[in-house]
Amino acid sequence: MAIWKRLCDYQIDLEDRPGELARLTSMMRAADIGIIGIVTHGQRGGDTTITCVPESAEQFQDFLNSSEQKATRGEVFLVMAPDSGGTLIQVMEHVAREGINIKNFHAVVIQGQFGCLVWPEEGSNDTLEQALASL
């Protein structure tokens, strides 16, 4: 049985150079920020975008307010389930049946547990929520 959550994410632009991710995560550790996931998106031109999915959006917002980090807040869906060899396909079929376009997707299986972060096309969050409710 799959469980899912609708969460906040934060996109932070950093310079693309050694140590920037370590600096940011050290700051988060000092602020006792719990992180569900971090995804990086390198870009040409010397910048990189870090997407953080915190355990607590309120705590992360407090962290941003007390630091000099700027971020853009968005939404992401976390889906977790025991991996049965077809969990990814099951999730994707539910999404496809609703006609939802996925803009970004990251999945992993660790010790028999499937997990993924799903970013649907803008305006599709409520529809994705309904699709995931039927998993």
C-alpha positions as a Markdown table, in Angstrom:
| # | Residue | x | y | z |
|---|---|---|---|---|
| 1 | Met | 0.0 | 0.0 | 0.0 |
| 2 | Ala | 1.4 | 3.4 | -1.0 |
| 3 | Ile | 1.4 | 6.4 | 1.1 |
| 4 | Trp | 1.8 | 9.9 | -0.2 |
| 5 | Lys | 2.2 | 13.5 | 1.1 |
| 6 | Arg | 1.8 | 16.9 | -0.5 |
| 7 | Leu | 4.8 | 18.9 | 0.7 |
| 8 | Cys | 6.5 | 22.3 | 0.2 |
| 9 | Asp | 9.8 | 22.5 | -1.6 |
| 10 | Tyr | 12.2 | 25.4 | -1.9 |
| 11 | Gln | 14.4 | 26.3 | -4.9 |
| 12 | Ile | 17.7 | 28.0 | -4.0 |
| 13 | Asp | 20.1 | 29.3 | -6.6 |
| 14 | Leu | 23.8 | 28.8 | -5.7 |
| 15 | Glu | 27.0 | 29.5 | -7.5 |
| 16 | Asp | 28.2 | 26.3 | -9.3 |
| 17 | Arg | 31.5 | 25.9 | -7.5 |
| 18 | Pro | 33.0 | 23.4 | -5.0 |
| 19 | Gly | 31.7 | 23.7 | -1.5 |
| 20 | Glu | 28.5 | 25.5 | -2.0 |
| 21 | Leu | 26.2 | 22.5 | -1.3 |
| 22 | Ala | 28.3 | 21.7 | 1.7 |
| 23 | Arg | 28.0 | 25.3 | 3.0 |
| 24 | Leu | 24.2 | 25.2 | 2.6 |
| 25 | Thr | 23.8 | 21.8 | 4.2 |
| 26 | Ser | 26.0 | 22.8 | 7.1 |
| 27 | Met | 23.9 | 25.9 | 7.6 |
| 28 | Met | 20.8 | 23.7 | 7.6 |
| 29 | Arg | 22.3 | 21.2 | 10.1 |
| 30 | Ala | 23.2 | 24.1 | 12.4 |
| 31 | Ala | 19.6 | 25.2 | 12.3 |
| 32 | Asp | 18.4 | 21.6 | 13.0 |
| 33 | Ile | 16.6 | 21.4 | 9.6 |
| 34 | Gly | 15.3 | 17.9 | 8.7 |
| 35 | Ile | 15.5 | 17.2 | 5.0 |
| 36 | Ile | 13.4 | 14.6 | 3.1 |
| 37 | Gly | 15.3 | 15.3 | -0.2 |
| 38 | Ile | 17.7 | 17.5 | -2.0 |
| 39 | Val | 17.9 | 17.6 | -5.8 |
| 40 | Thr | 20.4 | 19.7 | -7.7 |
| 41 | His | 19.9 | 21.0 | -11.2 |
| 42 | Gly | 23.2 | 22.2 | -12.8 |
| 43 | Gln | 22.8 | 24.9 | -15.4 |
| 44 | Arg | 25.2 | 26.4 | -17.9 |
| 45 | Gly | 26.5 | 29.8 | -17.0 |
| 46 | Gly | 27.8 | 29.1 | -13.6 |
| 47 | Asp | 24.7 | 28.7 | -11.5 |
| 48 | Thr | 23.0 | 25.7 | -10.0 |
| 49 | Thr | 19.5 | 25.3 | -8.6 |
| 50 | Ile | 19.1 | 23.3 | -5.4 |
| 51 | Thr | 15.6 | 22.0 | -4.6 |
| 52 | Cys | 15.2 | 21.2 | -0.9 |
| 53 | Val | 12.2 | 19.3 | 0.5 |
| 54 | Pro | 12.2 | 19.9 | 4.2 |
| 55 | Glu | 10.4 | 17.9 | 6.9 |
| 56 | Ser | 8.9 | 21.1 | 8.2 |
| 57 | Ala | 8.1 | 24.0 | 5.9 |
| 58 | Glu | 7.6 | 26.4 | 8.8 |
| 59 | Gln | 11.1 | 25.6 | 10.2 |
| 60 | Phe | 12.7 | 25.9 | 6.8 |
| 61 | Gln | 11.0 | 29.3 | 6.3 |
| 62 | Asp | 12.3 | 30.5 | 9.6 |
| 63 | Phe | 15.8 | 29.3 | 8.6 |
| 64 | Leu | 15.5 | 31.3 | 5.3 |
| 65 | Asn | 14.3 | 34.4 | 7.2 |
| 66 | Ser | 17.2 | 34.3 | 9.6 |
| 67 | Ser | 19.8 | 33.6 | 6.9 |
| 68 | Glu | 20.7 | 35.4 | 3.7 |
| 69 | Gln | 19.5 | 32.6 | 1.5 |
| 70 | Lys | 16.8 | 33.5 | -1.0 |
| 71 | Ala | 14.4 | 30.8 | -2.1 |
| 72 | Thr | 11.3 | 30.2 | -4.2 |
| 73 | Arg | 8.6 | 28.1 | -2.5 |
| 74 | Gly | 6.7 | 25.4 | -4.4 |
| 75 | Glu | 5.0 | 22.1 | -4.0 |
| 76 | Val | 6.0 | 18.5 | -4.5 |
| 77 | Phe | 4.5 | 15.1 | -3.9 |
| 78 | Leu | 6.3 | 12.4 | -2.0 |
| 79 | Val | 5.2 | 8.8 | -2.7 |
| 80 | Met | 6.4 | 5.8 | -0.7 |
| 81 | Ala | 5.5 | 2.1 | -0.9 |
| 82 | Pro | 7.0 | -1.3 | -0.5 |
| 83 | Asp | 8.8 | -2.1 | -3.8 |
| 84 | Ser | 7.0 | -5.0 | -5.5 |
| 85 | Gly | 8.8 | -4.8 | -8.8 |
| 86 | Gly | 6.1 | -2.7 | -10.4 |
| 87 | Thr | 5.6 | 0.1 | -8.0 |
| 88 | Leu | 7.0 | 2.8 | -10.4 |
| 89 | Ile | 4.8 | 1.6 | -13.2 |
| 90 | Gln | 1.7 | 1.6 | -10.9 |
| 91 | Val | 2.4 | 5.2 | -9.8 |
| 92 | Met | 3.0 | 6.3 | -13.4 |
| 93 | Glu | -0.2 | 4.6 | -14.7 |
| 94 | His | -2.3 | 6.4 | -12.1 |
| 95 | Val | -0.8 | 9.7 | -13.1 |
| 96 | Ala | -1.2 | 9.0 | -16.8 |
| 97 | Arg | -4.9 | 8.0 | -16.5 |
| 98 | Glu | -5.6 | 11.5 | -15.1 |
| 99 | Gly | -3.7 | 13.2 | -18.0 |
| 100 | Ile | -1.1 | 14.8 | -15.7 |
| 101 | Asn | 2.1 | 15.9 | -17.3 |
| 102 | Ile | 5.1 | 15.4 | -15.0 |
| 103 | Lys | 7.7 | 18.2 | -15.1 |
| 104 | Asn | 10.2 | 16.6 | -12.8 |
| 105 | Phe | 10.5 | 13.1 | -11.2 |
| 106 | His | 13.1 | 11.5 | -8.9 |
| 107 | Ala | 12.8 | 7.9 | -7.7 |
| 108 | Val | 14.8 | 5.5 | -5.7 |
| 109 | Val | 14.5 | 2.0 | -4.1 |
| 110 | Ile | 16.4 | 1.4 | -0.9 |
| 111 | Gln | 16.1 | -1.9 | 1.1 |
| 112 | Gly | 12.8 | -2.9 | -0.6 |
| 113 | Gln | 11.2 | 0.5 | -0.2 |
| 114 | Phe | 10.2 | 2.6 | -3.2 |
| 115 | Gly | 10.2 | 6.4 | -2.9 |
| 116 | Cys | 9.7 | 9.2 | -5.4 |
| 117 | Leu | 9.4 | 13.0 | -5.5 |
| 118 | Val | 6.9 | 14.2 | -8.2 |
| 119 | Trp | 6.6 | 17.7 | -9.6 |
| 120 | Pro | 3.5 | 17.9 | -11.8 |
| 121 | Glu | 2.9 | 20.6 | -14.5 |
| 122 | Glu | 1.7 | 23.8 | -13.0 |
| 123 | Gly | -2.0 | 23.8 | -12.2 |
| 124 | Ser | -2.1 | 20.0 | -11.8 |
| 125 | Asn | -1.5 | 19.6 | -8.1 |
| 126 | Asp | -5.1 | 19.0 | -7.1 |
| 127 | Thr | -5.6 | 16.4 | -9.9 |
| 128 | Leu | -2.4 | 14.6 | -8.9 |
| 129 | Glu | -3.6 | 14.6 | -5.3 |
| 130 | Gln | -6.8 | 12.8 | -6.5 |
| 131 | Ala | -4.8 | 10.3 | -8.6 |
| 132 | Leu | -2.5 | 9.5 | -5.7 |
| 133 | Ala | -5.4 | 9.0 | -3.3 |
| 134 | Ser | -6.5 | 6.0 | -5.4 |
| 135 | Leu | -3.2 | 4.2 | -5.1 |
